[in-house]
Amino acid sequence: MTDYAAISYWLESSGDDLTPRPSLSQSIEVDVAILGAGFTGLWTAWYLKQRDPSLNIAIIEREIAGFGASGRNGAWCTCEYPSGPSSIAKRFGVDAARRTVFAMRDTVREIGQVVADHDLACDWHKGGELIIARGPHQRPTIDHEFAELQKLDLAQGAELLDATAARNRINITDLEGALLLPETAVIHPGKLVRGLARLVESTGVVIYEQTAVERVYGGRYPMLRTDRGNVRAATVVLCGEAYLSQIDGYRRDVMPVYSLITLTEPLSEADWADIGWNDRECVASCKYSVDYLSKTADGRILFGGRGAPYQFNSAINPELDKHPGTHQMLQDNVRTWFPRLKDVKFTHTWGGPLGWSRDFLPTIAFDKAEGIARAHGYTGNGVATTNLAGRTLADLITDTASPLLDLPHVNHRPRKWEPEPFRYLGVRYM
């Protein structure tokens, strides 16, 4: 049996019983069948029940709730969207960009409200985020980002910090400045996803774990075919993110890209006095390959970045969750960024796949004729975007009028990833 506590520090320290829930034991029929018990599937079930409590909903999960990216991420609940506002403005217009940004900011607040209302003890702390410039070559990037926000009249609360002001917040080597964005919270994702699963169950939703979906059928009789029986439904909802690439018919809709994380031991008070970081801001570099950091509630530093190389035919392999070269690089970065920690010990390393869309825009869609809804392609910004997806899918499925349905990702159909071997060659070249 899989040792689920070994998957990530978040699952290990969630305080929850990770014993799998019962599997599907026979074929069933429900109103809504959801593939995946991660954030997207759980939020979708939650908001569907808010819209229509009479709905009979089943969630089908191959492993346990929170097994995928929802239980392995960098702890950022950020208003950042997979595509930046200037990119959205170029493709869909300034109004669409502004509405998308405001919707994401509202989403962070919405999650915080659910956490507070239902006592989901997930170490929620809204300290904002810092996009940092390490070295003069990175300074133009944050200057440009701030200018773009100002151009779109979206800079409310944002602050461009010089080197001194940035170091007063967090003492990182070679720091040339930072862009402070307030609408971001740091969380314990394991506690949030496991608590959300229990909350959803309290509404009458049934979660079947260790039940693998083998095939998806739409049309007159939508159905999930699993290794333990069939689940027929009026509506099937696909919330598998990177793992959707493993199902026939969806293999080129999303590409699995690995992100890896290392975690230090709890630091001493003297270490924190030197480093600062008093408001637990989420921290990211301007590098194309992405460095992302967070500070845990128990005083550890999480350092993450892109991980194992892309595998042919979008293969997902548990062995790729740990890539020695990448994890060593991340640990070296901790010591370089924070020289005081040259002898720090690292207690955990882990990783996993996230889902990339072909055009860096998520898809949140419902094909009523086929009876299939889906949400995927968060490109590394899924903790908050999944909540927006859940609310949007609930509105689409229940035919509820909502301003969320006018956002660019609704019923968006990006082109598929190239077939192999062209996908492999292109991604590995990049």
Buried (B, 14 or more C-beta within 10 A) or exposed (E): EEEBBEBBBBBBBBEBEBEBBEBBEEEBBBBBBBBBBBBBBBBBBBBBBEBBEEBBBBBBBBBBBBBBBBBBBBBBBBBBBBBBBBBBBEEBEBEBBBBBBBBBBBBBBBBBEBBEEEEBEBBBBBBBBBBBBBEEEBBEBBBEBBEBBEEBEBBEEBBBBEBEBBBEBBBBEEBBBBBBBBBBBBBBBBBBBBBBBBBBBEBEBBBBBBBBBEEBBBEEEBBBBBEBBBBBBBBBBBBBBBBBBBBEEBBBBBBBBBBBBBBBBBBEEEBBEBBEBEBBBBBBBBEEEBBBBBBBBEBBBBBBBBBBBBBEEBEBEEEBBBBEEBBEBBBEBBEBBBEBBEEBEBEBBBBBBBBBBBBBBBBBBBBEEBBBBBBBBBBBBBBBBBBBBBBBBBBBBBEBEBEBBEBBBBEBEBEBBBEEEEBBEEBEEE
